[in-house]
Amino acid sequence: MLAVGAAIAVLVGGIPTAAAAPETRRRITVAPPSSASSKVNAKTAPALPAPTSVVVTAGDGANTITWSVTVRTALAVYVFRSRSAGGPWALLTPKGVRGAARYVDPVPEPGTWYYIVARGVKSGIPINASTPAGNDRVSIARVLGPAGGRIEAANGALELDVPEGALVTTETITIEQVSGQRSAGVLLLAPVYACGPDPMLRAVGTFCNDRGIECQVSMETMMPCGVGVCMGCAVKLRAADGDGYRYVRACREGPVFAAEDVLWD
C-alpha cells in the first residue's frame, strides 16, 4: 500500500524535480526581403494598357466622353481635358471613374475641346493615357415646349433659337451629325425635315438656311378644295430665277417645299 500511495502522490503532485527535462531555447531569425528582389518585382510588374476607342460627342452645352477598357475594368480611370491636342491637360476626375465607361463634361464655354483617358495619374500627370480625341461630332436631343429655348452645341458649331410660341406642345428636338467635318470646319449634317405651325417652320428654315443645311418644310395650310381649283392653299415661293416671287398650290405642287424657297412675309 505504501508503494502504491507514493506512486499516486508523484503523479498528482507533478513530475519529480530530478526527472524534469532540461529547458531548451532556440533563436529564430527572420531575414527581410532583399532590396534586389524588390526592385526586380517592381520592374517586372505589368503596366495596364491605355484605354482605347475614345469618342467625344458634343451635346447641348456638354461633351460626352466614352471609352473602352479590356484589362482590370474595375479599376478607376481618369479623364483629362485640354484646348489643344498636345496639352497641357487638366484633370477632370481626381477620384477617378469606376463602374462606367462614360463621362459628361459641362464645358465652361463652347469651342473645340480635346480629351484623353488615362489608367493612372501622378502629380497631375496622366499615366498610360489614350490618344487625344476632339469634340467634332454633334449629337443633341433636347426637350422644348411652347416657351421655346436655345440649343447650342458644346463645340460651338451649332446654335438654334426656338422662339416662344413656335411649339404648341412639348417636343424633342434632335440634331445628329452624319459625317465628318467639311472644309473651314463646317459640320456636314443630315437634311432637316420639319412639320408644324408656320412660326416653328420659319425658325427651323431660317436656322438651316443661314448655315447651309438642306431643309424641307411641310406647309400646314388650309386646302378648301384639295384639287387645285380654288387657290385657297397658295404658298408664296421665291421665283425660280431668284428675282421676284411666285405662288404655288400646296395641294398640287406641295405640301413639302425647300425651306430656302419659302417667303414667309
LUMLODO-402038 format. One record per residue (C-alpha): x, y, z; residue number from 1; residue in three letters. Coordinates in nm, 3 decimals, decimal comma, padded with zeros to 5 digits. Layout:
N
X_Y_Z_NUM_Ala $
...
END
This chain:
265
00,000_00,000_00,000_1_Met $
00,278_00,242_00,079_2_Leu $
00,443_00,184_-00,254_3_Ala $
00,116_00,242_-00,441_4_Val $
00,037_00,557_-00,242_5_Gly $
00,378_00,702_-00,312_6_Ala $
00,332_00,638_-00,679_7_Ala $
-00,005_00,820_-00,675_8_Ile $
00,148_01,115_-00,493_9_Ala $
00,411_01,153_-00,762_10_Val $
00,154_01,155_-01,044_11_Leu $
-00,077_01,402_-00,871_12_Val $
00,189_01,633_-00,731_13_Gly $
00,381_01,660_-01,051_14_Gly $
00,693_01,526_-01,210_15_Ile $
00,977_01,491_-00,958_16_Pro $
01,247_01,755_-00,993_17_Thr $
01,510_01,500_-01,066_18_Ala $
01,308_01,377_-01,365_19_Ala $
01,237_01,723_-01,521_20_Ala $
01,362_01,773_-01,879_21_Ala $
01,621_02,046_-01,928_22_Pro $
01,489_02,375_-02,086_23_Glu $
01,588_02,426_-02,448_24_Thr $
01,587_02,773_-02,614_25_Arg $
01,603_02,832_-02,984_26_Arg $
01,672_03,158_-03,168_27_Arg $
01,486_03,212_-03,496_28_Ile $
01,599_03,494_-03,723_29_Thr $
01,365_03,623_-03,996_30_Val $
01,561_03,792_-04,271_31_Ala $
01,395_04,089_-04,454_32_Pro $
01,350_04,056_-04,831_33_Pro $
01,650_04,172_-05,021_34_Ser $
01,631_04,507_-05,195_35_Ser $
01,738_04,338_-05,515_36_Ala $
01,430_04,114_-05,524_37_Ser $
01,203_04,414_-05,452_38_Ser $
01,348_04,605_-05,744_39_Lys $
01,301_04,309_-05,973_40_Val $
00,934_04,276_-05,874_41_Asn $
00,871_04,646_-05,932_42_Ala $
01,031_04,638_-06,274_43_Lys $
00,850_04,324_-06,387_44_Thr $
00,503_04,438_-06,271_45_Ala $
00,285_04,455_-06,585_46_Pro $
00,163_04,802_-06,690_47_Ala $
-00,208_04,848_-06,753_48_Leu $
-00,288_04,909_-07,120_49_Pro $
-00,422_05,251_-07,212_50_Ala $
-00,795_05,291_-07,279_51_Pro $
-00,899_05,267_-07,642_52_Thr $
-01,191_05,370_-07,866_53_Ser $
-01,222_05,714_-07,705_54_Val $
-01,511_05,908_-07,863_55_Val $
-01,616_06,262_-07,776_56_Val $
-01,966_06,381_-07,868_57_Thr $
-02,066_06,747_-07,848_58_Ala $
-02,408_06,779_-07,690_59_Gly $
-02,616_07,072_-07,570_60_Asp $
-02,363_07,259_-07,354_61_Gly $
-02,168_06,947_-07,258_62_Ala $
-01,933_06,692_-07,412_63_Asn $
-01,986_06,319_-07,356_64_Thr $
-01,672_06,104_-07,348_65_Ile $
-01,686_05,726_-07,391_66_Thr $
-01,402_05,473_-07,399_67_Trp $
-01,316_05,105_-07,379_68_Ser $
-01,105_04,921_-07,117_69_Val $
-01,035_04,548_-07,153_70_Thr $
-00,798_04,470_-06,863_71_Val $
-00,890_04,509_-06,494_72_Arg $
-01,202_04,702_-06,577_73_Thr $
-01,296_04,755_-06,210_74_Ala $
-01,004_04,995_-06,159_75_Leu $
-01,056_05,368_-06,189_76_Ala $
-00,966_05,565_-06,499_77_Val $
-00,901_05,938_-06,518_78_Tyr $
-01,035_06,191_-06,769_79_Val $
-00,832_06,494_-06,878_80_Phe $
-00,933_06,795_-07,090_81_Arg $
-00,738_07,047_-07,297_82_Ser $
-00,789_07,314_-07,561_83_Arg $
-00,511_07,156_-07,767_84_Ser $
-00,443_06,801_-07,879_85_Ala $
-00,095_06,839_-07,738_86_Gly $
-00,200_06,960_-07,392_87_Gly $
-00,147_07,086_-07,129_88_Pro $
-00,403_06,854_-06,971_89_Trp $
-00,636_06,943_-06,684_90_Ala $
-00,758_06,655_-06,464_91_Leu $
-01,139_06,647_-06,452_92_Leu $
-01,186_06,341_-06,228_93_Thr $
-00,949_06,349_-05,926_94_Pro $
-01,127_06,048_-05,771_95_Lys $
-01,139_05,859_-06,099_96_Gly $
-01,431_05,700_-06,280_97_Val $
-01,534_05,349_-06,176_98_Arg $
-01,804_05,117_-06,298_99_Gly $
-01,873_05,314_-06,615_100_Ala $
-01,705_05,392_-06,944_101_Ala $
-01,873_05,729_-06,985_102_Arg $
-01,824_06,080_-06,852_103_Tyr $
-02,021_06,400_-06,918_104_Val $
-01,826_06,727_-06,908_105_Asp $
-02,025_07,054_-06,891_106_Pro $
-01,777_07,279_-07,071_107_Val $
-01,717_07,634_-06,944_108_Pro $
-01,771_07,770_-07,296_109_Glu $
-01,847_07,631_-07,643_110_Pro $
-01,549_07,556_-07,862_111_Gly $
-01,302_07,288_-07,961_112_Thr $
-01,201_07,062_-07,671_113_Trp $
-00,975_06,757_-07,658_114_Tyr $
-00,982_06,469_-07,410_115_Tyr $
-00,766_06,177_-07,304_116_Ile $
-00,848_05,890_-07,068_117_Val $
-00,566_05,750_-06,851_118_Ala $
-00,526_05,441_-06,632_119_Arg $
-00,342_05,640_-06,366_120_Gly $
-00,228_05,984_-06,257_121_Val $
00,081_06,103_-06,068_122_Lys $
00,128_06,465_-05,961_123_Ser $
-00,140_06,565_-06,211_124_Gly $
00,036_06,386_-06,499_125_Ile $
-00,161_06,117_-06,689_126_Pro $
-00,015_05,765_-06,691_127_Ile $
-00,091_05,511_-06,965_128_Asn $
-00,321_05,754_-07,146_129_Ala $
-00,523_05,714_-07,464_130_Ser $
-00,466_05,915_-07,779_131_Thr $
-00,640_06,257_-07,778_132_Pro $
-00,995_06,280_-07,916_133_Ala $
-01,174_06,600_-08,015_134_Gly $
-01,540_06,702_-07,992_135_Asn $
-01,602_06,734_-08,367_136_Asp $
-01,910_06,510_-08,364_137_Arg $
-02,252_06,651_-08,270_138_Val $
-02,546_06,465_-08,116_139_Ser $
-02,819_06,659_-07,937_140_Ile $
-03,163_06,562_-07,807_141_Ala $
-03,334_06,848_-07,624_142_Arg $
-03,692_06,868_-07,498_143_Val $
-03,857_07,206_-07,565_144_Leu $
-04,209_07,332_-07,511_145_Gly $
-04,419_07,638_-07,600_146_Pro $
-04,182_07,862_-07,404_147_Ala $
-03,909_07,791_-07,660_148_Gly $
-03,541_07,791_-07,578_149_Gly $
-03,188_07,793_-07,710_150_Arg $
-02,979_07,496_-07,818_151_Ile $
-02,603_07,534_-07,854_152_Glu $
-02,358_07,256_-07,930_153_Ala $
-02,063_07,228_-07,692_154_Ala $
-01,820_07,264_-07,982_155_Asn $
-01,977_07,592_-08,093_156_Gly $
-02,068_07,459_-08,439_157_Ala $
-02,447_07,478_-08,395_158_Leu $
-02,687_07,730_-08,244_159_Glu $
-03,066_07,711_-08,259_160_Leu $
-03,309_07,962_-08,111_161_Asp $
-03,667_07,838_-08,091_162_Val $
-03,890_08,140_-08,024_163_Pro $
-04,173_08,139_-07,775_164_Glu $
-04,490_08,005_-07,931_165_Gly $
-04,312_07,820_-08,210_166_Ala $
-04,405_07,488_-08,048_167_Leu $
-04,763_07,417_-07,950_168_Val $
-04,674_07,110_-07,743_169_Thr $
-04,360_06,972_-07,581_170_Thr $
-04,134_06,817_-07,844_171_Glu $
-03,789_06,656_-07,857_172_Thr $
-03,555_06,846_-08,088_173_Ile $
-03,293_06,606_-08,224_174_Thr $
-02,978_06,706_-08,411_175_Ile $
-02,746_06,434_-08,538_176_Glu $
-02,425_06,463_-08,738_177_Gln $
-02,392_06,204_-09,012_178_Val $
-02,049_06,286_-09,149_179_Ser $
-01,716_06,439_-09,056_180_Gly $
-01,605_06,797_-09,093_181_Gln $
-01,605_06,979_-09,423_182_Arg $
-01,360_07,249_-09,520_183_Ser $
-01,343_07,557_-09,299_184_Ala $
-01,457_07,345_-09,004_185_Gly $
-01,826_07,343_-09,111_186_Val $
-02,011_07,037_-08,991_187_Leu $
-02,196_06,836_-09,252_188_Leu $
-02,539_06,744_-09,112_189_Leu $
-02,825_06,533_-09,235_190_Ala $
-03,107_06,712_-09,416_191_Pro $
-03,374_06,854_-09,187_192_Val $
-03,740_06,767_-09,242_193_Tyr $
-03,990_06,973_-09,044_194_Ala $
-04,364_06,993_-08,999_195_Cys $
-04,569_07,207_-08,765_196_Gly $
-04,706_07,559_-08,731_197_Pro $
-04,567_07,830_-08,957_198_Asp $
-04,371_08,016_-08,683_199_Pro $
-04,178_07,697_-08,600_200_Met $
-04,117_07,615_-08,967_201_Leu $
-03,989_07,967_-09,024_202_Arg $
-03,746_07,939_-08,730_203_Ala $
-03,615_07,600_-08,840_204_Val $
-03,591_07,706_-09,204_205_Gly $
-03,405_08,028_-09,120_206_Thr $
-03,163_07,838_-08,899_207_Phe $
-03,083_07,587_-09,173_208_Cys $
-03,061_07,847_-09,449_209_Asn $
-02,812_08,055_-09,252_210_Asp $
-02,586_07,750_-09,211_211_Arg $
-02,618_07,592_-09,550_212_Gly $
-02,813_07,291_-09,420_213_Ile $
-03,067_07,135_-09,654_214_Glu $
-03,417_07,170_-09,511_215_Cys $
-03,764_07,077_-09,633_216_Gln $
-04,083_07,200_-09,467_217_Val $
-04,434_07,061_-09,486_218_Ser $
-04,674_07,357_-09,503_219_Met $
-04,986_07,314_-09,292_220_Glu $
-05,210_07,540_-09,497_221_Thr $
-05,585_07,507_-09,547_222_Met $
-05,690_07,317_-09,862_223_Met $
-06,056_07,406_-09,927_224_Pro $
-06,098_07,203_-10,245_225_Cys $
-05,787_06,984_-10,244_226_Gly $
-05,776_06,958_-10,624_227_Val $
-05,602_07,286_-10,717_228_Gly $
-05,906_07,483_-10,835_229_Val $
-05,982_07,730_-10,557_230_Cys $
-05,623_07,852_-10,498_231_Met $
-05,707_07,873_-10,128_232_Gly $
-05,386_07,687_-10,032_233_Cys $
-05,143_07,911_-10,221_234_Ala $
-04,788_07,930_-10,085_235_Val $
-04,554_08,218_-10,172_236_Lys $
-04,220_08,096_-10,304_237_Leu $
-03,909_08,261_-10,441_238_Arg $
-03,907_08,280_-10,820_239_Ala $
-03,710_08,012_-10,999_240_Ala $
-03,463_08,269_-11,134_241_Asp $
-03,425_08,426_-10,788_242_Gly $
-03,585_08,752_-10,897_243_Asp $
-03,930_08,812_-10,751_244_Gly $
-04,178_08,553_-10,628_245_Tyr $
-04,447_08,315_-10,740_246_Arg $
-04,745_08,132_-10,589_247_Tyr $
-04,793_07,757_-10,597_248_Val $
-05,070_07,532_-10,470_249_Arg $
-04,991_07,327_-10,159_250_Ala $
-05,242_07,061_-10,262_251_Cys $
-05,088_07,012_-10,606_252_Arg $
-04,724_07,124_-10,602_253_Glu $
-04,676_07,064_-10,228_254_Gly $
-04,725_07,049_-09,941_255_Pro $
-04,348_06,994_-09,898_256_Val $
-04,115_07,270_-10,016_257_Phe $
-03,749_07,357_-09,980_258_Ala $
-03,716_07,599_-09,688_259_Ala $
-03,484_07,824_-09,888_260_Glu $
-03,762_07,884_-10,143_261_Asp $
-04,040_07,979_-09,899_262_Val $
-04,105_08,352_-09,848_263_Leu $
-04,250_08,392_-09,500_264_Trp $
-04,354_08,759_-09,515_265_Asp $
END
